[in-house]
Amino acid sequence: MNLNELYERFEEDKRLNTNKANSIEFLTSISYIEKFLKKGMKILDIGAGTGAYSIYYASKGYDVTAVEPVEKNLEVIKTKALDKSLKINIQQGNALDLSSLPAESFDVVLCFGPLYHVDTDEKKLKCIEETKRVCKKNGKIFYAYLSNDMVFITESMLYNKEYLGGPHYDHNTFKLTDMPFCFMTVDHMVHLMELSKLKKVKHFAADGLSELLNEKINTFNEEQFEEWFRFHLYTCEKKELLGYSNHIVFIAEK
């Protein structure tokens, strides 16, 4: 299944904003991004999806370039930008080939989608090299990846108990089957960053237990949710808890 077919079935535009629980990933990510942003910086959003981050930062006045391979998602970004009268450089493109973009031209690079769909280390490293090329010296690159171990938990506990013992993972190593989504452990991601000679800035759990506890989190009133979110931020960099998050982000410095 190619990405255009996958995202015809998958409602990407609703993933980060339909309820309290699934907003945690977005809220956590922007809280980290904004630690490194300064007025006038240029942002590259690779694998921009339907533009959650691109639209958010363009509306704050940042110079944003959005690169996205899926035609359906591109049309959504363009419509949102037009409706809000936002100027965003929107391109159809692949994270493995960013040759349309000049070297060392972005202060902050968001790679929040590509590693979800890259199945070999060779391709992962190619993606990482491309992000390094377009990032300015001392710029920050945000790499999101899907946690092999937490996805095993959420799939078996929330969606289908027949997942346990089924064909979707190696029964000796518990490595999940890749494609159309691809999964990594925390150690695997750290290894790739070391191979790429990137400096670690932060490594955090973007959504933590949000998917697993979705129903309970969505019963919280605003004050309770705010306190839960503060607790999440308190725990999200703890090494012993990193793998217990469906989405994890490694912040690197070039």
ZALUMTOR-793721 format. One line per 2 residues: their letters; for each residue x, y, z of C-alpha. Coordinates in nm, 3 decimals. Example, Ala and Ser with C-alpha at 12.3 -4.5 7.8 and 13.67 -1.06 7.14 Angstrom:
# ZALUMTOR-793721
AS	1.230:-0.450:0.780 | 1.367:-0.106:0.714
This chain:
# ZALUMTOR-793721
MN	0.000:0.000:0.000 | 0.148:0.336:-0.101
LN	0.115:0.651:0.112 | -0.163:0.803:-0.101
EL	-0.373:0.488:-0.051 | -0.292:0.471:0.321
YE	-0.398:0.828:0.392 | -0.719:0.788:0.195
RF	-0.816:0.550:0.478 | -0.644:0.733:0.763
EE	-0.795:1.060:0.893 | -0.471:1.249:0.950
DK	-0.646:1.584:0.994 | -0.825:1.459:1.308
RL	-0.529:1.286:1.471 | -0.402:1.572:1.688
NT	-0.708:1.776:1.776 | -1.031:1.582:1.828
NK	-1.016:1.540:2.207 | -0.805:1.611:2.516
AN	-0.607:1.286:2.498 | -0.496:1.313:2.139
SI	-0.405:1.681:2.177 | -0.123:1.590:2.417
EF	0.119:1.496:2.138 | 0.076:1.835:1.968
LT	0.085:2.035:2.292 | 0.398:1.854:2.408
SI	0.577:1.897:2.077 | 0.510:2.271:2.049
SY	0.621:2.320:2.409 | 0.962:2.181:2.309
IE	0.981:2.349:1.968 | 0.922:2.688:2.125
KF	1.221:2.646:2.356 | 1.441:2.696:2.049
LK	1.245:2.939:1.832 | 1.335:3.304:1.793
KG	1.171:3.574:1.588 | 1.268:3.557:1.221
MK	1.367:3.190:1.220 | 1.285:2.968:0.923
IL	1.102:2.640:0.985 | 1.093:2.335:0.759
DI	0.809:2.089:0.822 | 0.892:1.761:0.643
GA	0.608:1.510:0.618 | 0.379:1.794:0.717
GT	0.061:1.584:0.704 | -0.239:1.817:0.692
GA	-0.036:2.106:0.828 | -0.096:2.112:1.204
YS	0.251:2.251:1.277 | 0.292:2.448:0.954
IY	-0.036:2.633:0.999 | 0.031:2.693:1.370
YA	0.372:2.850:1.315 | 0.282:3.039:0.998
SK	-0.004:3.199:1.192 | 0.257:3.318:1.443
GY	0.452:3.489:1.167 | 0.730:3.238:1.105
DV	0.867:3.165:0.757 | 0.742:2.808:0.704
TA	0.810:2.557:0.428 | 0.592:2.245:0.429
VE	0.695:1.932:0.237 | 0.443:1.647:0.210
PV	0.425:1.347:-0.028 | 0.051:1.270:-0.001
EK	-0.171:1.456:-0.247 | -0.479:1.452:-0.022
NL	-0.285:1.604:0.268 | -0.130:1.869:0.042
EV	-0.473:1.988:-0.066 | -0.581:2.019:0.298
IK	-0.274:2.230:0.384 | -0.330:2.455:0.083
TK	-0.697:2.505:0.171 | -0.618:2.586:0.535
AL	-0.346:2.832:0.436 | -0.579:3.002:0.187
DK	-0.867:3.021:0.436 | -0.641:3.183:0.696
SL	-0.457:3.402:0.440 | -0.126:3.248:0.545
KI	0.188:3.249:0.334 | 0.343:2.901:0.341
NI	0.580:2.752:0.086 | 0.401:2.420:0.022
QQ	0.575:2.151:-0.180 | 0.505:1.793:-0.272
GN	0.820:1.601:-0.189 | 0.990:1.303:-0.034
AL	1.207:1.316:0.278 | 1.467:1.098:0.107
DL	1.526:1.367:-0.157 | 1.509:1.731:-0.051
SS	1.719:1.849:-0.344 | 1.466:2.124:-0.419
LP	1.572:2.294:-0.095 | 1.907:2.472:-0.051
AE	2.164:2.353:0.202 | 2.182:2.510:0.547
SF	1.868:2.720:0.498 | 1.647:2.634:0.799
DV	1.686:2.708:1.169 | 1.439:2.442:1.284
VL	1.359:2.124:1.092 | 1.055:1.917:1.191
CF	1.072:1.555:1.075 | 0.747:1.442:1.237
GP	0.626:1.196:0.974 | 0.894:1.044:0.751
LY	1.043:0.793:0.995 | 0.695:0.645:1.044
HV	0.718:0.504:0.691 | 1.087:0.426:0.632
DT	1.160:0.057:0.682 | 1.538:0.012:0.650
DE	1.829:0.170:0.832 | 1.975:0.271:0.497
KK	1.665:0.476:0.416 | 1.640:0.612:0.770
LK	1.999:0.734:0.753 | 1.932:0.887:0.410
CI	1.636:1.076:0.554 | 1.851:1.195:0.845
EE	2.131:1.307:0.611 | 1.885:1.510:0.404
TK	1.751:1.687:0.713 | 2.108:1.760:0.823
RV	2.193:1.906:0.483 | 1.911:2.161:0.484
CK	1.953:2.257:0.849 | 2.174:2.550:0.945
KN	2.480:2.496:1.161 | 2.369:2.473:1.526
GK	2.009:2.440:1.405 | 1.769:2.198:1.572
IF	1.612:1.891:1.407 | 1.312:1.715:1.560
YA	1.279:1.346:1.467 | 0.956:1.170:1.564
YL	0.934:0.790:1.557 | 0.683:0.522:1.655
SN	0.767:0.320:1.965 | 0.778:-0.052:1.887
DM	0.705:-0.150:2.246 | 0.419:0.090:2.319
VF	0.243:0.010:1.993 | 0.253:-0.357:2.095
IT	0.076:-0.260:2.419 | -0.190:-0.037:2.265
ES	-0.266:-0.277:1.981 | -0.314:-0.575:2.214
ML	-0.484:-0.395:2.503 | -0.707:-0.146:2.321
YN	-0.789:-0.281:1.979 | -0.758:-0.656:1.944
KE	-0.651:-0.912:2.202 | -0.593:-1.155:1.913
YL	-0.289:-0.941:1.835 | -0.116:-1.139:2.110
GG	0.037:-1.446:1.948 | -0.063:-1.323:1.603
PH	0.144:-1.269:1.287 | 0.226:-0.900:1.328
YD	0.551:-0.933:1.523 | 0.851:-1.159:1.578
HN	0.757:-1.381:1.872 | 1.119:-1.404:1.990
TF	1.227:-1.039:1.972 | 0.883:-0.869:1.982
KL	0.987:-0.657:1.682 | 0.670:-0.543:1.509
TD	0.625:-0.596:1.137 | 0.705:-0.281:0.942
MP	0.500:-0.120:0.666 | 0.291:0.068:0.607
FC	0.398:0.200:0.951 | 0.749:0.137:1.084
FM	0.856:0.102:1.445 | 1.172:0.150:1.648
TV	1.291:0.104:2.003 | 1.454:0.385:2.197
DH	1.795:0.214:2.168 | 1.759:0.180:1.791
MV	1.689:0.551:1.754 | 1.984:0.646:1.973
HL	2.205:0.421:1.759 | 2.094:0.596:1.438
ME	2.164:0.936:1.590 | 2.511:0.825:1.691
LS	2.580:0.694:1.340 | 2.467:1.029:1.202
KL	2.703:1.216:1.437 | 2.427:1.440:1.561
KK	2.439:1.598:1.904 | 2.157:1.502:2.140
VK	1.960:1.798:2.276 | 1.650:1.627:2.419
HF	1.469:1.294:2.390 | 1.106:1.297:2.501
AA	0.783:1.097:2.497 | 0.544:1.306:2.289
DG	0.215:1.150:2.398 | 0.310:0.910:2.677
LS	0.016:0.704:2.797 | -0.241:0.919:2.615
EL	-0.366:0.659:2.370 | -0.376:0.382:2.629
LN	-0.567:0.604:2.875 | -0.768:0.791:2.613
EK	-1.113:0.733:2.763 | -1.012:0.832:3.115
IN	-0.820:1.143:3.008 | -1.120:1.262:2.808
TF	-1.336:1.261:3.123 | -1.112:1.519:3.292
NE	-1.238:1.873:3.339 | -1.008:2.155:3.228
EQ	-0.829:2.184:3.563 | -0.773:1.809:3.586
FE	-0.647:1.792:3.229 | -0.406:2.078:3.290
EW	-0.265:1.898:3.594 | -0.237:1.569:3.403
FR	-0.055:1.748:3.122 | 0.187:1.905:3.373
FH	0.254:1.555:3.510 | 0.313:1.428:3.157
LY	0.570:1.703:3.095 | 0.735:1.617:3.427
TC	0.779:1.252:3.324 | 0.825:1.271:2.946
EK	1.207:1.289:2.947 | 1.260:1.017:3.208
KE	1.474:0.746:3.049 | 1.281:0.465:3.213
LL	0.953:0.590:3.060 | 1.059:0.693:2.709
GY	0.945:0.370:2.544 | 0.601:0.397:2.702
SN	0.475:0.642:2.443 | 0.337:0.574:2.097
HI	0.526:0.874:1.959 | 0.876:0.968:2.073
VF	1.085:1.267:1.962 | 1.463:1.301:1.947
IA	1.584:1.660:1.923 | 1.926:1.684:1.760
EK	2.164:1.969:1.693 | 2.365:1.984:1.372
